[in-house]
Amino acid sequence: MPVVIVSKTRYRGVATPTGLNVETMVVDIGAQTDDYIVEGYIDLSALTSGDTVRVVEYIAVDGINLKPFITVVYEGPIQEPVIRLHTKTLLHNMRYRVTVTQTAGVVRSFPFGFILEVLGEV
C-alpha cells in the first residue's frame, strides 16, 4: 500500500522563557488522524557567554504520559547555533513536545520552525 502525506502543518514562532529555570513550550503536538512525521529547528544564536539552555524532546508512547526522549544542554555562544530536531515517525495516538529552559545568563528568545506531516494510504 502506498503511503502519502495527507496534511501538513507548520509551527513557527519564538519561544521566550519568562525567567531562568522556567520550562517553556516550543511545540506540543497531540494525537493525529493517522501516523505522522515531525521535525524542526531551533535558533540558539542569541546565546552569549554565560548563557545556558536545556532543550528537551518528549514523547508519549502511550498517548498520555509524556517522557523525556532526548535532553541536550547548550552553553553560549554556540559556533553552529541552529539545531535540528531530527525526524520522528510516530503512531497516530502518540504525543510529541519540545521545550526550552534557560538555566543561566540573561533570558533570551529562540525562534523555531517545525513541520508536522500526517500520513495516509492511497
C-alpha positions in Angstrom: 0.0 0.0 0.0 1.5 3.4 -1.0 1.7 6.0 1.7 1.1 9.7 1.1 1.1 12.9 3.1 -2.5 13.9 3.6 -1.9 17.1 5.5 0.9 19.4 6.5 1.0 21.9 9.4 3.8 24.4 10.1 4.6 25.6 13.5 6.6 28.9 13.6 7.3 31.3 16.4 9.6 32.4 19.1 10.0 30.8 22.5 10.9 33.2 25.2 11.2 31.9 28.8 9.6 34.2 31.4 12.6 33.7 33.7 15.6 31.4 34.4 14.7 27.7 35.1 11.2 28.1 33.6 10.4 25.3 31.2 8.9 27.0 28.1 6.9 25.3 25.4 8.2 25.3 21.8 5.8 22.9 20.2 3.2 20.5 21.6 1.6 18.0 19.1 -1.2 15.8 20.2 -2.8 12.7 18.6 -3.5 12.9 14.8 -5.9 11.2 12.4 -3.2 8.8 11.3 0.5 8.1 11.9 2.7 11.2 11.5 6.2 12.7 11.0 7.5 15.7 12.8 10.9 17.6 12.7 12.1 21.1 13.3 14.8 23.6 14.1 15.5 26.0 16.9 17.8 29.0 16.6 20.0 29.4 19.6 22.2 32.2 18.2 21.0 34.6 20.9 23.1 32.7 23.5 26.2 34.6 24.6 28.9 33.8 27.1 27.4 32.7 30.5 24.0 31.7 28.9 22.9 28.0 29.2 19.8 26.5 27.8 18.3 23.0 28.0 16.3 21.6 25.1 14.1 18.6 25.8 12.1 16.4 23.4 9.3 14.5 25.0 7.3 11.6 23.5 4.1 9.9 25.0 4.4 6.4 23.6 1.1 5.5 25.3 -0.5 8.7 24.0 -0.9 10.1 27.6 2.3 10.2 29.6 5.0 12.4 28.2 8.5 11.1 28.9 11.9 12.8 28.1 13.2 11.3 24.9 16.3 13.5 24.3 17.8 16.2 26.6 20.7 18.4 25.4 22.3 21.3 27.2 23.9 24.1 25.2 26.3 26.8 26.6 26.7 30.0 24.7 28.0 31.2 22.4 27.4 28.3 20.0 29.5 28.0 16.9 26.7 26.4 14.8 23.6 27.8 16.6 20.7 26.4 14.6 19.9 23.0 16.0 17.9 20.4 14.2 15.5 18.1 16.0 15.6 15.1 13.6 12.6 13.4 12.0 10.4 11.3 14.3 7.8 9.0 12.9 5.1 8.5 15.4 1.9 6.4 15.7 -1.4 8.4 15.4 -2.1 8.4 19.1 1.4 9.3 20.3 2.2 12.9 21.6 5.3 15.0 20.9 6.5 18.0 22.7 9.7 20.2 22.7 10.6 22.7 25.5 13.5 25.0 26.3 14.6 26.0 29.7 17.3 28.7 30.2 19.2 27.9 33.3 21.9 30.6 33.3 22.6 34.0 31.9 20.3 36.7 30.6 16.9 35.4 29.4 16.9 35.2 25.6 14.4 34.4 22.8 14.6 31.4 20.5 13.0 31.4 17.0 11.8 28.0 15.9 10.2 26.2 13.0 8.6 22.7 12.9 6.6 20.8 10.3 4.0 18.1 11.0 3.1 15.7 8.2 0.2 13.4 8.7 0.4 10.2 6.7 -2.4 8.3 4.9 -2.9 5.5 2.4 -3.8 5.7 -1.3 
